[in-house]
Amino acid sequence: MINDMKISYTQQDIDNGLILPDSELGMKIGFTSERFLDGSYLWLKNGVLWLSMLMSREEHKKYLLRLLVHSRNLGYHMAVCPVSKRMTDILTKFGFRDAPEGMMTYFNTL
């Protein structure tokens, strides 16, 4: 079983774009503590949603895919450094493309 992990953050981090589960934007895109463990976080900077640390509570529930769909529907560009082949496969099927330094990006055209 994976345990929740506490992270330290400040109000300045939030002001600079840190998104935590159950935050206002987190709720809009399905980034909730019911789906993702404590210690998971995202960043929003210049209209790009950086998928920084995502730890799903349960595998094979399509929580990542739902987050991607909601984020796309809200018009966000996205960037992520995939941590597994499975994640790379999900991102590729969704339309992400390889970018420098091991990143994958999705530029929203909706």
Secondary structure, 3 states (H helix, E strand, C coil): CCCCCCCCCCHHHHHCCEECCCCHHHHHHCCCCCCECCCCEEEEECCEEEEEECCECCCCCCHHHHHHHHHHHCCCEEEECCCCHHHHHHHHHHCCEECHHHCEEECCCC
